[in-house]
Amino acid sequence: MAALDEYSQALSGPTVLVLDNASVHRAACVQARHGVWAARGLRLQFLPAYCPELNLIEILWHRCKHYWLTPDDYRTEQTLRDKLDYLMPRVGTEYTVTFS
């Protein structure tokens, strides 16, 4: 919420921020700030309840889970972190995703 407050103060024109429906995005404290942010030119637009094709991180995570990660990568939190630390810098070069 503090990040959106800061961001909204620096806007130079009307701005739409597209969010997924994570509970933190729908929290009462966020809802209470909508009017303040709207007055500054910031409007929040929520994606439909389930539409991974519009949420690029969902497409990337699907590709990771189903193609690039192996069962061994899930052995511990650290092995998963290590594999993701390896994968993420290589997305777009060695690992590709089509977002269409």
Secondary structure by P-SEA (a helix, b strand, c coil): caaaaaaaaacccbbbbbbccccccccaaaaaaaaaaaaacbbbbbcccccccccaaaaaaaaaacccccccccccaaaaaaaaaacccccccccccccc
